[in-house]
Amino acid sequence: MSMNAAMPERKEIAPAMTTIPTLTTERLILRAHRLEEFEDYADFWKQEGLMRFVGGEPPSREQTWARLLRYTGMWHILGFGFFAIEERESGHLVGEAGFLDSHRDMNPTTEGTLETGWAISPSLHGKGYATEAVRAAIAWADRIFIDRRMTCIIDPENEPSLRVAEKVGFHRIGETVYKNRTHVMLERWK
């Protein structure tokens, strides 16, 4: 193809970002993942109980690396992604939350939406960290993606996550099957 040939028009989905924002809440800092904390990130995903509702088996180191790259890359291509969640008091990585568009093979689909997700270290469940982090991420997204629909899928047995979703404004719209498992599908409009 000649450099002078007309290129097809590129349709922008979202404003691409090269700088991932930092959000601060009362107890948390939502920020970019850091390369130097990859081992902590890999350990985070190996915690017993964390994978119960998001795939079952703890991911390999290679799979965790791919997850980190995928989440970070979304910021640069789509203008959104997942934040690492740092506990302000301790400075420890305690989870992640944010948005993705994974083009999941499921119907109905979340494709084209801000699919919202979160994961907090099991030892910190019940402290309200997920709600606090997701609220901050949603407040940021509401300013940037003014009319963008938000969705999430949650295992129907994951009652704590269903409560978090309700607290931050998601409403059940039905069910979907992903990887041979039924999930509750929820949506949130501003």
N, C-alpha and C positions, 0 to 999 in steps of 0.2 A: 504494500500500500504506500503510495506516495505521501510525503509529508504535507503536500498541498491538497490532497484529497479531503473532501468534506467529511468530518467526523460526525457520527450520529449525536444528536443533542443529548446531553446527560441530564437526567431528571434528578434533582436534589431531593433527598428524603428528609434531611435535617441539616442544620448547620454543623459541619464537621468541626471538631475541636482538636487542638493539639495540646491544650492545657486543661488538665482535669481539675475541676474546682475542688476546693476544700470547704466543707461545711462543719460548723461547730454547734453542738447542742450542749445542754447542761452537763452531761456526763461523757459525751462521745465526740470524736473527731472522725468525720467521714472524709476520706482522702484517696489519692491514687495509691494503687498497690506499688510496692517497692521491690526492686529486684533483690536487694540484699536481705529481704525477709522471706525469700522463697522457701527456705527450710521450715520456718514457722508456719507458712501457708500450707505446705505439704503436711505438716503435723496436725494443723487445724482440721484438714479433711480426713484424717485418720481417726479422729475421736469417735469412741464408741457412742452410738446413739445419734450421731449427726446424719448419717446416711439412711437412717430408717425410712424416711419419707422421700428421699431424693435419689433413688437408684439402688438402695440396698447394700451393695458392696462398697467398701472404701476404695477410692480410685488409686491407681498406681501413681508413682512419682511422675511418670511420663504423662499420664492423664491429667494430673494436677497442673503440670507445666502447661499443657495445652489449654486448660481452663483459664489459667492466668493470662496467657497470651490472647485468648479469645475475648476475655472481658476487657483487657486493656485496649485491644485493637478496635473494639466497638466504639470507644470514645473517638478515635481518629477517623473512622469511616461513617458512623451514624450520629455522632454528637452526643452520645450517652453510653453508659455502661454501668459496671458495678463499682462501688466504692469499697475500699478496705475500711473496716470500722476499728478504730483504736479507742481504748478506754482512756479517757483524759487523765484520771488519777494515776494509773499504773503505767501508761504508755504501751500496754500490750495489745496485740492484734486479737480482737475478740469475735470477729465475724466479717461479714460483707453483706451489702444490700445495694440494690439499684435496679437497673433496667437492662433488658436485652431484647433482641429479636433473633431468635434461633432458627427460624424457618422450620419449626417442628413438623414432623410428619404426623399430623392429627387433624381431625375434623369434628367440631369447628376448630378453627385455627386462631392462634394469637399473632400470626404474622402481620406485620405492619403496625402493630400496637407497641406501646411501651409495656412489655411484659415485666411485671414487677416481681422481684424475688428477694429473699433474705435468708441468712443462716447465721446463727449465734452459737458460740461454744455451749455445749449442753450444760456445763457446770454453772453457766450464768443464766440459764432459762429461768423465767419467773421474775426477773428484775425490771422488765419493761424496756430492755435495750432494743429489741426488735421494733417495737412500736415507735420508740424515740428516733431510731435511725430511719425507718421507713417514712415517718412523718417529715423528717428533714429532707430526704431525697425527693419526696412528692412535692414539697413546697418549692424546691429548686426547679423540678420539672414543670410545675404549673407556670412558672415565670418564663421558661424557655420554649416549651412546647404547648402553646396556648390552647389549641383545640385538639390535642392528641389523646386518643382513647388509651386508657390503661387497663391491662388485664393481668390476671394471675391464675395459675392452676395449682391446686393444693390437694394432696391426698385426703380423702374424706375422713380418715382416722386421725389426721393431724389437727386435733382440736385447738391446740395453742396457736398454730398459724392461722387457722380459720378465725379465731378471735382477733388476732393482730389485723388481719385483712378487714374485718368488720370495723375495728376501731379507727382505721385510717380511711374509711369511706368506700370500701369495695362491697358490691352486692352480688349475690349468687345469680348467675344467668343460666346455669345448666351444668351438664357434665361433658367431658371429653375423654377419649381413650388415648393414652400416650404410652408407648412401649408395653402394650398389653395390660395396662393398669388404668382403672377408671380414676379420674380426677374431677374435683369440683372446679368449674370454671367461673371466675368472678370478673367483674368489670367495675371501673370507676370513671365517672365523668366529673369534670371540674364543677 
